[in-house]
């Protein structure tokens, strides 16, 4: 953990590493009576994957209270359900990082993860929101109230820029350059890599109105503070958005807006490299894996716009 901190990894990443490694080490001790890392073999890791596949969700979670481990996940709706291949692969990825660290530090000579491969995962379509659904959603916000107007602006800026919700809520007024229609993302950034996202003319105009409105009521360096001038938490905004969506009969989550931005960017002729930069992905491959899952109807529409025969207009 000290090594992760020295690399300036985000607190979320460090927490994921620590949770994963603690669970794995506890498994080794209870199932194989192993408490020395040099004793870990490739077979132990393969058995751990099998163990994860067979047990249900949250049946072996770690929580700490008064310096004691406790396990009280029964209140979750998905308690006991099968763990997805994607989640298991995330565990494996963290375990691989752990053993690579051990090898680099010469704590172990042979890395037992070298021959461990990730599970094959089923491709899932990204959840998006249609134009009509989005129009209906916007009608659900009460723009006469501070919180309603604020959440309305957050919602449309997520769709316009493709930002992550955590990045959006961390913005300050100093991060915004409305004149040049650009936003600097430098706080709460995945991978700690700052980047720029861009505003449309309409969004720049709406954002200018919001800032003028906010400044009349609250003196805050935050772009989207609560009405008590505190930081708006991601969970609270998600609850607000869900409530608005339910009021108009739409199931909505902030990440659907990011997915829709990426989808429309590609359908409108945008390239993967630029999209990857805007989304803040570490590589174009990640963007390709995440967003090249257009539906048949999407592909048909894009084809019709780019068909050579239609473009050339050579048949009367």
BABA-745361 format. One record per residue: residue in one letter; x, y, z of N, C-alpha, C in turn. Coordinates in steps of 0.05 Angstrom, whole numbers, padded with zeros to 5 digits, always signed. Layout:
! BABA-745361
AXYZXYZXYZ...
This chain:
! BABA-745361
X+00017-00024+00000+00000+00000+00000+00017+00025+00000X+00040+00023+00014+00059+00046+00014+00069+00050-00015X+00075+00028-00029+00084+00030-00057+00063+00043-00074X+00038+00036-00071+00016+00047-00087+00013+00077-00081X+00016+00084-00056+00014+00112-00048+00037+00128-00060X+00061+00117-00060+00084+00131-00071+00081+00135-00101X+00065+00118-00115+00061+00122-00143+00038+00142-00149X+00027+00153-00128+00006+00173-00130-00019+00162-00143X-00025+00137-00137-00050+00125-00147-00074+00137-00132X-00097+00136-00145-00121+00148-00133-00129+00131-00109X-00143+00144-00090-00152+00130-00066-00171+00107-00073X-00186+00110-00095-00205+00089-00104-00189+00064-00113X-00167+00069-00128-00151+00047-00138-00137+00033-00115X-00126+00048-00097-00112+00037-00073-00131+00020-00057X-00155+00030-00053-00175+00015-00038-00182-00011-00051X-00184-00011-00078-00190-00036-00093-00168-00056-00090X-00143-00047-00092-00120-00065-00089-00120-00077-00061X-00124-00061-00041-00123-00070-00013-00145-00091-00007X-00169-00084-00017-00192-00102-00012-00187-00129-00026X-00178-00128-00051-00173-00153-00066-00151-00170-00053X-00129-00158-00046-00107-00173-00035-00114-00185-00008X-00128-00170+00008-00137-00180+00035-00155-00205+00032X-00173-00203+00014-00191-00226+00009-00176-00250-00001X-00157-00246-00019-00141-00268-00030-00124-00280-00009X-00110-00264+00007-00093-00275+00028-00108-00290+00049X-00132-00280+00055-00149-00294+00075-00158-00321+00064X-00164-00322+00038-00172-00347+00025-00149-00367+00027X-00124-00358+00021-00101-00375+00022-00097-00388+00049X-00102-00371+00070-00097-00381+00097-00119-00401+00105X-00144-00394+00100-00167-00411+00109-00170-00436+00092X-00165-00434+00066-00170-00457+00049-00145-00474+00044X-00121-00462+00047-00097-00477+00041-00076-00476+00063X-00083-00462+00084-00064-00459+00107-00038-00447+00099X-00039-00428+00081-00015-00414+00071-00014-00386+00083X+00008-00380+00096+00012-00353+00107+00040-00342+00099X+00053-00356+00081+00079-00346+00070+00075-00342+00040X+00080-00319+00029+00074-00313+00001+00091-00330-00018X+00115-00339-00009+00131-00355-00026+00119-00382-00032X+00099-00390-00015+00086-00417-00019+00064-00416-00040X+00057-00393-00049+00034-00391-00068+00043-00401-00095X+00027-00420-00106+00032-00431-00132+00010-00423-00152X+00015-00428-00177-00005-00421-00198-00031-00436-00193X-00030-00460-00183-00054-00476-00178-00071-00463-00156X-00059-00449-00137-00074-00436-00116-00091-00413-00128X-00080-00399-00147-00094-00377-00160-00117-00388-00177X-00112-00410-00191-00133-00422-00207-00156-00433-00189X-00148-00444-00167-00169-00453-00148-00185-00429-00137X-00171-00407-00133-00185-00383-00123-00206-00373-00144X-00199-00374-00169-00218-00367-00190-00242-00385-00189X-00238-00411-00186-00260-00430-00184-00277-00424-00159X-00263-00418-00137-00277-00410-00112-00295-00386-00116X-00285-00366-00130-00301-00342-00136-00325-00348-00153X-00321-00366-00173-00343-00373-00191-00365-00388-00176X-00358-00404-00156-00377-00420-00142-00392-00406-00119X-00378-00388-00106-00391-00374-00084-00407-00351-00094X-00425-00340-00078-00441-00317-00086-00429-00290-00079X-00441-00270-00089-00431-00243-00084-00432-00236-00054X-00412-00223-00045-00410-00212-00017-00412-00233+00005X-00407-00258-00002-00407-00278+00019-00381-00280+00034X-00361-00265+00024-00335-00265+00037-00322-00237+00037X-00339-00217+00041-00329-00189+00040-00315-00182+00066X-00298-00162+00065-00283-00154+00088-00292-00126+00097X-00298-00123+00122-00303-00097+00134-00288-00096+00160X-00279-00073+00168-00264-00071+00193-00279-00052+00212X-00283-00061+00236-00295-00044+00257-00282-00051+00283X-00273-00030+00297-00259-00034+00322-00236-00054+00320X-00221-00052+00297-00198-00069+00292-00206-00098+00289X-00231-00104+00284-00240-00132+00280-00253-00134+00252X-00249-00158+00239-00261-00163+00214-00290-00171+00218X-00308-00159+00204-00336-00167+00205-00347-00172+00177X-00368-00186+00175-00379-00193+00149-00409-00192+00151X-00420-00169+00145-00449-00165+00147-00461-00154+00120X-00459-00170+00099-00470-00160+00074-00498-00169+00067X-00512-00182+00087-00538-00194+00081-00559-00174+00072X-00555-00148+00078-00575-00128+00071-00575-00121+00042X-00555-00130+00026-00554-00124-00002-00574-00140-00018X-00586-00128-00038-00606-00143-00055-00594-00165-00071X-00567-00161-00079-00554-00181-00096-00537-00200-00080X-00541-00202-00054-00525-00220-00037-00529-00249-00046X-00507-00263-00051-00508-00291-00058-00510-00296-00088X-00514-00275-00104-00516-00279-00133-00489-00284-00145X-00489-00296-00169-00464-00304-00182-00446-00280-00188X-00420-00283-00184-00401-00262-00190-00395-00262-00220X-00396-00239-00233-00392-00238-00262-00363-00243-00269X-00359-00252-00294-00332-00256-00304-00316-00230-00304X-00329-00208-00309-00315-00182-00309-00304-00176-00281X-00320-00181-00260-00312-00176-00233-00288-00194-00225X-00290-00219-00233-00269-00238-00227-00243-00229-00241X-00246-00220-00266-00222-00210-00280-00210-00185-00267X-00227-00169-00255-00217-00146-00240-00200-00155-00216X-00210-00176-00202-00195-00188-00179-00168-00198-00189X-00169-00213-00212-00145-00225-00223-00125-00203-00230X-00135-00181-00242-00117-00160-00250-00103-00148-00226X-00117-00144-00204-00105-00133-00180-00085-00152-00167X-00092-00178-00168-00073-00199-00158-00048-00200-00174X-00051-00197-00201-00028-00197-00218-00009-00174-00212X-00021-00151-00207-00005-00127-00200+00010-00132-00174X-00004-00144-00155+00009-00151-00129+00033-00168-00132X+00031-00190-00148+00053-00209-00151+00075-00197-00169X+00068-00180-00187+00088-00166-00203+00105-00148-00185X+00092-00135-00166+00106-00118-00147+00125-00135-00130X+00115-00158-00121+00132-00176-00104+00157-00185-00120X+00153-00191-00146+00176-00200-00162+00195-00177-00167X+00185-00153-00172+00202-00130-00177+00218-00124-00152X+00206-00127-00128+00220-00122-00103+00237-00146-00094X+00238-00167-00111+00254-00191-00106+00246-00205-00080X+00220-00202-00073+00209-00217-00050+00203-00246-00059X+00196-00249-00084+00192-00276-00096+00209-00278-00121X+00217-00303-00128+00233-00307-00152+00216-00313-00176X+00195-00329-00172+00178-00337-00194+00150-00326-00189X+00139-00314-00210+00112-00302-00208+00091-00323-00215X+00074-00331-00196+00054-00352-00202+00032-00343-00220X+00031-00317-00226+00009-00307-00243+00017-00307-00273X+00042-00314-00279+00051-00312-00307+00034-00329-00326X+00024-00351-00317+00008-00369-00335-00022-00367-00330X-00029-00347-00314-00058-00344-00309-00070-00326-00330X-00091-00335-00343-00105-00320-00363-00132-00310-00353X-00141-00288-00364-00167-00277-00356-00190-00294-00367X-00212-00293-00354-00236-00307-00364-00247-00294-00388X-00259-00309-00406-00273-00298-00429-00299-00285-00419X-00304-00261-00428-00328-00247-00419-00348-00244-00442X-00373-00243-00435-00394-00238-00455-00397-00208-00459X-00398-00200-00484-00400-00171-00490-00428-00161-00483X-00429-00140-00467-00455-00128-00460-00458-00101-00474X-00482-00096-00484-00487-00070-00496-00487-00048-00475X-00474-00026-00481-00473-00003-00463-00501+00009-00461X-00509+00015-00437-00535+00028-00433-00533+00057-00442X-00552+00066-00458-00553+00093-00468-00581+00105-00464X-00585+00129-00473-00611+00142-00471-00617+00154-00498X-00641+00150-00508-00649+00160-00534-00654+00190-00533X-00656+00203-00556-00661+00231-00558-00689+00238-00545X-00708+00222-00551-00735+00227-00541-00736+00223-00510X-00722+00202-00501-00721+00197-00472-00707+00220-00458X-00686+00230-00470-00671+00252-00458-00688+00277-00456X-00703+00282-00478-00721+00306-00478-00742+00303-00456X-00753+00279-00453-00772+00274-00432-00760+00278-00404X-00735+00268-00401-00722+00270-00375-00718+00299-00367X-00710+00316-00386-00705+00344-00380-00730+00358-00370X-00753+00349-00380-00779+00361-00371-00785+00355-00342X-00771+00335-00331-00776+00327-00303-00763+00344-00282X-00744+00361-00291-00729+00378-00271-00746+00403-00264X-00746+00410-00239-00759+00434-00230-00739+00457-00231X-00740+00473-00252-00720+00494-00256-00725+00519-00239X-00747+00518-00224-00752+00541-00206-00737+00538-00179X-00726+00514-00175-00711+00510-00150-00681+00508-00156X-00665+00516-00137-00636+00516-00141-00626+00488-00147X-00634+00468-00132-00624+00441-00136-00634+00429-00162X-00658+00435-00170-00669+00426-00195-00654+00437-00219X-00649+00463-00218-00634+00477-00239-00606+00466-00241X-00593+00463-00217-00566+00453-00216-00564+00425-00229X-00582+00407-00221-00581+00380-00231-00587+00379-00261X-00604+00397-00270-00610+00399-00299-00584+00406-00314X-00569+00426-00305-00544+00434-00318-00524+00411-00317X-00522+00398-00295-00503+00375-00292-00510+00354-00313X-00536+00348-00316-00545+00327-00334-00538+00334-00363X-00543+00359-00371-00538+00365-00399-00508+00368-00405X-00492+00376-00385-00464+00378-00390-00450+00351-00391X-00462+00331-00377-00451+00304-00379-00455+00293-00407X-00478+00298-00419-00484+00289-00446-00467+00304-00466X-00462+00330-00461-00448+00347-00481-00418+00342-00481X-00406+00333-00458-00377+00331-00455-00367+00302-00452X-00384+00284-00443-00375+00256-00438-00359+00253-00412X-00360+00273-00395-00345+00271-00369-00357+00249-00352X-00340+00239-00334-00350+00221-00313-00364+00239-00292X-00383+00228-00278-00398+00244-00258-00380+00254-00236X-00361+00238-00227-00343+00247-00206-00326+00270-00215X-00317+00269-00240-00302+00292-00251-00318+00317-00252X-00343+00314-00261-00361+00337-00264-00366+00351-00237X-00372+00335-00217-00379+00347-00191-00355+00359-00177X-00331+00352-00186-00306+00363-00174-00298+00389-00187X-00312+00398-00208-00304+00422-00222-00306+00447-00205X-00288+00466-00210-00290+00492-00198-00294+00513-00220X-00301+00537-00213-00306+00557-00233-00280+00564-00248X-00256+00560-00235-00231+00565-00248-00224+00544-00270X-00238+00521-00269-00233+00501-00289-00247+00507-00316X-00265+00526-00315-00282+00532-00339-00271+00556-00354X-00268+00552-00380-00262+00574-00399-00284+00576-00419X-00305+00591-00412-00329+00592-00429-00322+00605-00456X-00305+00626-00455-00299+00640-00480-00287+00621-00501X-00269+00603-00493-00257+00584-00511-00271+00557-00511X-00292+00555-00495-00309+00531-00494-00293+00506-00488X-00279+00508-00466-00262+00485-00457-00262+00483-00427X-00260+00458-00417-00260+00452-00388-00235+00436-00382X-00221+00444-00362-00198+00428-00353-00207+00408-00331X-00202+00383-00337-00209+00361-00317-00183+00354-00303X-00180+00362-00278-00155+00358-00264-00159+00346-00236X-00184+00344-00227-00189+00334-00200-00207+00310-00201X-00202+00290-00184-00218+00266-00183-00217+00251-00210X-00193+00252-00223-00189+00241-00249-00179+00212-00248X-00190+00194-00263-00181+00167-00263-00153+00165-00275X-00135+00153-00260-00107+00151-00269-00091+00177-00264X-00104+00197-00251-00091+00222-00245-00080+00236-00269X-00092+00232-00292-00083+00245-00317-00103+00267-00325X-00095+00292-00322-00113+00314-00328-00116+00316-00359X-00139+00326-00367-00144+00329-00395-00164+00352-00399X-00171+00358-00424-00190+00378-00431-00215+00365-00444X-00238+00375-00438-00262+00368-00453-00274+00395-00464X-00292+00392-00482-00301+00416-00497-00331+00420-00496X-00339+00445-00498-00367+00453-00496-00378+00461-00523X-00403+00453-00528-00417+00463-00552-00425+00492-00547X-00433+00506-00568-00443+00533-00565-00466+00535-00546X-00485+00516-00549-00509+00516-00532-00501+00511-00503X-00483+00492-00499-00475+00486-00471-00460+00509-00458X-00443+00523-00474-00429+00546-00463-00448+00568-00455X-00469+00572-00471-00489+00592-00464-00505+00584-00439X-00513+00558-00436-00527+00549-00413-00510+00550-00388X-00484+00545-00391-00466+00545-00368-00461+00573-00358X-00459+00592-00377-00456+00620-00369-00480+00630-00353X-00504+00622-00361-00528+00629-00347-00528+00616-00319X-00519+00591-00317-00518+00577-00291-00499+00591-00272X-00476+00598-00281-00456+00611-00264-00466+00638-00254X-00479+00653-00271-00491+00679-00262-00512+00674-00241X-00528+00653-00245-00550+00647-00226-00538+00638-00200X-00519+00619-00201-00506+00609-00176-00493+00631-00160X-00479+00649-00174-00464+00670-00160-00483+00690-00146X-00508+00691-00154-00527+00709-00141-00536+00698-00114X-00534+00671-00111-00544+00659-00086-00523+00647-00068X-00500+00638-00080-00480+00624-00065-00452+00634-00074X-00436+00642-00055-00408+00648-00061-00392+00623-00057X-00385+00610-00079-00371+00585-00078-00352+00582-00102X-00329+00570-00097-00310+00564-00118-00319+00539-00134X-00336+00523-00121-00347+00499-00134-00366+00507-00156X-00366+00492-00178-00385+00497-00200-00413+00488-00193X-00415+00465-00179-00441+00454-00173-00443+00447-00143X-00442+00468-00126-00444+00463-00097-00473+00456-00089X-00476+00445-00065-00502+00441-00053-00513+00469-00045X-00538+00470-00037-00549+00496-00028-00538+00504-00001X-00521+00486+00011-00507+00493+00036-00478+00500+00031X-00471+00502+00005-00444+00509-00004-00424+00487+00004X-00432+00462+00001-00414+00440+00005-00412+00424-00021X-00393+00405-00021-00389+00389-00045-00412+00369-00049X-00423+00369-00073-00445+00351-00080-00433+00323-00085X-00442+00303-00069-00431+00276-00071-00444+00262-00095X-00428+00244-00107-00438+00229-00130-00463+00214-00123X-00464+00200-00100-00487+00184-00093-00512+00201-00090X-00509+00226-00080-00533+00243-00077-00543+00252-00104X-00525+00258-00122-00535+00266-00149-00548+00243-00163X-00536+00219-00160-00548+00195-00172-00577+00191-00162X-00581+00195-00136-00608+00192-00124-00627+00213-00136X-00617+00238-00138-00633+00260-00149-00641+00254-00178X-00622+00244-00194-00627+00239-00222-00647+00215-00225X-00643+00195-00208-00661+00172-00209-00690+00181-00202X-00692+00198-00182-00719+00208-00174-00732+00223-00197X-00717+00240-00210-00728+00255-00233-00736+00236-00255X-00719+00216-00260-00725+00196-00281-00750+00181-00275X-00753+00172-00250-00777+00158-00242-00803+00174-00245X-00800+00201-00241-00823+00218-00243-00834+00220-00272X-00816+00214-00291-00825+00215-00319-00824+00188-00332X-00820+00167-00316-00820+00139-00326-00796+00130-00341X-00772+00141-00333-00747+00134-00347-00727+00125-00326X-00714+00102-00331-00693+00092-00315-00667+00104-00324X-00653+00118-00307-00630+00133-00316-00607+00132-00295X-00583+00131-00305-00558+00132-00289-00539+00150-00303X-00522+00166-00288-00504+00184-00301-00486+00173-00323X-00478+00148-00319-00459+00136-00339-00473+00131-00366X-00499+00129-00366-00514+00127-00392-00509+00152-00409X-00506+00175-00396-00502+00200-00411-00474+00200-00424X-00454+00190-00410-00427+00187-00421-00427+00167-00444X-00442+00145-00440-00444+00125-00462-00457+00137-00487X-00478+00152-00482-00492+00164-00505-00474+00184-00519X-00459+00200-00504-00440+00218-00517-00421+00204-00535X-00409+00182-00525-00390+00167-00541-00403+00154-00566X-00427+00144-00562-00441+00131-00585-00447+00152-00606X-00458+00175-00598-00465+00196-00618-00440+00207-00631X-00418+00209-00616-00393+00219-00627-00384+00201-00651X-00385+00175-00646-00377+00156-00667-00396+00156-00691X-00422+00157-00685-00443+00157-00706-00442+00182-00723X-00433+00204-00711-00431+00229-00725-00405+00232-00740X-00389+00211-00741-00364+00212-00757-00339+00216-00741X-00340+00218-00714-00316+00222-00698-00298+00197-00698X-00272+00202-00694-00253+00179-00694-00248+00169-00666X-00239+00144-00664-00234+00132-00638-00211+00145-00623X-00190+00154-00637-00168+00166-00623-00176+00191-00608X-00190+00209-00621-00199+00234-00609-00219+00228-00586X-00237+00209-00591-00256+00201-00570-00242+00191-00546X-00221+00175-00550-00206+00164-00527-00194+00186-00510X-00183+00206-00524-00172+00229-00509-00193+00244-00494X-00216+00249-00505-00237+00263-00492-00248+00248-00468X-00251+00222-00471-00262+00206-00449-00241+00201-00427X-00216+00205-00432-00195+00201-00412-00187+00172-00409X-00190+00156-00430-00181+00129-00429-00151+00127-00432X-00139+00107-00421-00110+00104-00422-00100+00094-00449X-00118+00083-00465-00110+00074-00492-00134+00073-00510X-00129+00074-00536-00151+00072-00556-00164+00045-00554X-00149+00024-00547-00159-00003-00545-00182-00004-00525X-00179+00010-00503-00201+00010-00483-00226+00023-00494X-00222+00045-00509-00245+00058-00521-00259+00040-00541X-00242+00026-00557-00253+00008-00577-00269-00015-00565X-00258-00026-00544-00272-00048-00530-00298-00039-00517X-00298-00014-00508-00321-00004-00493-00344+00005-00511X-00337+00017-00534-00358+00031-00549-00362+00022-00578X-00348+00001-00586-00354-00009-00613-00375-00031-00612X-00397-00025-00599-00419-00044-00597-00445-00032-00607X-00443-00018-00630-00466-00005-00641-00487-00027-00649X-00512-00020-00647-00533-00038-00655-00536-00040-00685X-00550-00060-00694-00554-00063-00723-00567-00038-00735X-00586-00026-00721-00599-00002-00731-00579+00021-00732X-00562+00023-00713-00541+00044-00713-00523+00041-00737X-00514+00017-00742-00497+00012-00765-00511+00018-00791X-00536+00011-00793-00552+00016-00817-00554+00046-00823X-00559+00062-00802-00561+00091-00805-00534+00103-00814X-00512+00093-00802-00486+00104-00809-00479+00096-00838X-00487+00071-00846-00482+00063-00873-00496+00081-00893X-00521+00087-00887-00537+00103-00906-00524+00130-00910X-00511+00141-00889-00499+00167-00892-00472+00166-00907X-00460+00142-00908-00433+00140-00920-00432+00122-00944X-00455+00112-00954-00455+00095-00977-00444+00110-01002X-00424+00099-01015-00413+00112-01039-00433+00119-01060X-00452+00100-01065-00472+00104-01086-00490+00127-01080X-00497+00130-01054-00514+00153-01046-00498+00179-01046X-00473+00178-01038-00457+00202-01037-00450+00213-01065X-00444+00195-01083-00435+00203-01109-00458+00213-01127X-00482+00204-01121-00506+00213-01136-00501+00209-01166X-00493+00185-01174-00487+00180-01202-00510+00166-01216X-00531+00158-01201-00554+00145-01213-00578+00163-01211X-00589+00170-01233-00612+00188-01234-00638+00174-01227
